[in-house]
C-alpha cells in the first residue's frame, strides 16, 4: 500500500491526526485521496465517523465520492504503526518534487524573476521539510553553552527601562509580541453602502486591496479592514441634509478657525455639541468637514446615447407622443438636440411650445425622429413625469457624462436667477426618485445641495437648491439664457463652499461595526452620500534605537497599512523634530525643513541596513522568504505590522487557525536562525470596559497562540488623564522580569522618550 493510502487510512481511524499534523490535500496525487483529506480537513476538531466523512465528500463531489463501504474498507487497511508524521513528510516531499519539476521547466523557458523566485521558495520549502532533526543528546548543547560563557553579550540595547526588563536588551531567538489598543479609526455599520469605483458596496463587504474614493474623488486602496464587534453608533447630519452613521471612535477631519484641518472623534463632537452660542445668543456651527471633489467612477463603457439628450428628455420630453417631442421656449436647447441627433428642429404649432426633429432623409415614410428609435434600451425615461428616473448606468458614468446629463436637466427644468444681488440655482421635478438621483449626481461632482418638498399644488414637487460659487454654478448650464444670468452677477460670497457643516449628532443604538484604513496620506475617504471621514510609532522607535546604539544590526519592517514613504516620514519627523502633520501636505513645509527632511532620509538610507516591505508581502510565505534572504552575519530584527493582516495560502482556515500558523511559523524562524521578530498585534476592546483601562494578556485580540508562542509580550496603554504618558507593560518574559516601563509620547514628532520622573519615583 502506498504512502497516500496508508496515511488516509490512519486518519480515518484516528481523528486527532488531522489536528496534530500539518497536512494539505494539495499534496496528494490521487484525486480520491485528495477528496478524502479535504473532507477530513473540514471536520478538523470533530470526532468524526465514516458516515460524516462520506457526507462531506458528497458535498465536495457527488459523483466521485464512492460509497461508505469503500471508506470502511480503506479504514480497515490502516497499518497503525504510529508513523503518520513521517508519511506526511514523504507525501509532502513527493508533491514538492512534482512542483519543482514544473517550476524549473517554466524558469528555463522564461528566465523571469517571478518564476525564479517561485523556484527558490520551493527549494527552500524542500530543504526545510528534509532538515535532519537533533537526536536529543546534550553533548553539542553543552559545548555551545561553555562557548557562550566566554563570549561578550550579544544583546542589542534600545531604551533603558525596557532593556532592564529584557536582561540588557533584545537578543536573538525570540518572538516578541507588541500589542496596543486599536487606533481609533473610521468605523461604520456593516450594512451601510458607500460609493466605490465599481458602484455602491456594503461597508462590511470591503476587503483589503478593494478601492474606495478619497476626499478628492480619486480611487484609493483599502489597506486594512478591522471588524470591531457591536459598538455604540451615532447619526451625524450635515446642514445640507446628508446623513451617515459612525461609531464613537470614528475620526473626522474638521476645519479649525484658521482654515487648517484637525482630527476629532465622533465622541468629542457629541460631548462638545455641534454649535456654540455667542454673547448675543446667536448659534454658530463648531465643525465643518471638507467637501468632496468630483468622483472618478470606473465605467465599463461610454453611454451610447448623448447624456445631454437624455437630460433634456427627462426634463421636458413628452412620453405620450411617438415622434421625439420636447416642450420649451429656449431655442438653443432644440438646436443643440438637432445637432446631436443630426436632424432639423421644427416647432409643431405657434399655439404651443412643442418641438419635433425632422429627419434629413426620410426612412420608411417616417418624417420625424421617433422616441422608441432613440430610447429603446432605456425605457425607464419614457414615462409620465412623476415616474421618470435616470438610468442607473449614468449614475456611475464618467465625470464629463454626469455633468452633461446635469446640464440637460438644468437647461430644461432648472432655473437661474438673481435676488438681492445673490445668485440662485434650483432644479424642480415631480419624480421623487429622480429628485434624489439628481441630488446624488450633484454630490458626486462636488456640488453641495439641499432638497425641499413642496406639497402646495396638485402634485408634490421636489425642489433642489445648489450651493456653490458663481463660476461653478454656471457650469451646470449650456444655454446662454441661464448661464449669462449667473456670469453677470458680481456677488462676493462670504461663505466657503469647500466644506460642509455638521448640524446635528444623535445616538442611534448599537450596531456591528467595521473599521478600514486607506492608502492615501490624509487617510480620508468618502462614505455614503459622499461624506468625507478618517503601535507602529513605538516599534519604529525601537528600530531607531537599535540602529543608533548598536553596531552590525540589520532590520526589516513589514508594514501592511502604509507605503514605504509614509513609514519613513514618521522616522524623518522623529530625527528632524519637524511636526509630522506638516508632511500631510508638503506645501506646508518651509524650504529649510524640506532640506532637513531630505538630508535625514538620505542619511538613514545610507547608514541604516534597513528595508521596508509593504502589503505585497502580506502572505506568510513571502514574509518567511524575505526574512531568510536577509539573514547574514549581522544581528537581525524583523518588525511585522501587524499580525491580523497576515494571510496564508489555505483560504479554508478560520482566523484562529491562521493566527496559530502565523505565530508557529514566525516562532520557528526565530529558533532556527537565532533572530528576533517583533510582531505587532491588537488588544481587544474589552480593555476599554475595564475601570483602570489596563490591558492584560487575555486581551490579546487574535488568539491564545500569540501569548503561547511569544518569548516576551509587551502591552501598550495610555494614561487616562494624560494621553502623552504611555505604559509599556512587560506582561510576559520567559527569561527575565515583568513590570512596567514608562514613556512619554510626543505625537507631533513621533517620538518616545523615557518618563524619568515616573521611572525614579
Secondary structure, DSSP 8 states (H G I E B T S, - for coil): --HHHHHHHHHHH-TTHHHHS---GGG--SHHHHHHHHHHHHTTTS---HHHHHHHHHHH-TTT---HHHHHHHHHT----S-HHHHHHHHHHHHHHHHHHHHHHHHHHH--HHHHHHHHHHHHHHHHHT-------SHHHHHHHHHHHHS----B---HHHHHHTTSSB-SSEEEEEEEE----EEEETT-EEEETTEEEEGGG--TT-EEE-TTS-EEEEEEEEEEEEEEEEEEEETTS-EEEEETT-EEEEE-TTS-EEEEEHHHHHHH-SEEE-TTS-EEE--EEE---------SS--SS-HHHHHHHHHHB-TT-SB--EE-S-HHHHHHHHHHHTEEEEES-TTS-EEEEEEEEEETTEEE-BHHHHHTT-GGGSS-GGG----HHHHTS-HHHHHHHHHHHHHHHEEEEEETTEEEEEEEES-HHHHHHHHHHHHHTT-EEEEEEE-SSSS-EEEEEEE--HHHHHTT--SHHHHHHHHT------S-TTEEEEEEEEEEEEEEEEEEEESSTT--EE-GGG-EE--HHHHHHHHHHHHHH-SSEEEEEEESSS-HHHHHHHHHHHHHT--GGGGSSGGGS-HHHHHHHHHHHHHHHHHSEEEEE-GGG-BHHHHHHHHHHH-SSSEEEEEEE-GGG-B-S-TTS-HHHHHHHHHHHHHHHHHHHT-EEEEEEEE-THHHHSTT----GGGBSS-HHHHHH-SEEEEEEE-SS-TTEEEEEEEEETTS--EEEEEEEEGGGTEEEE-HHHHH-
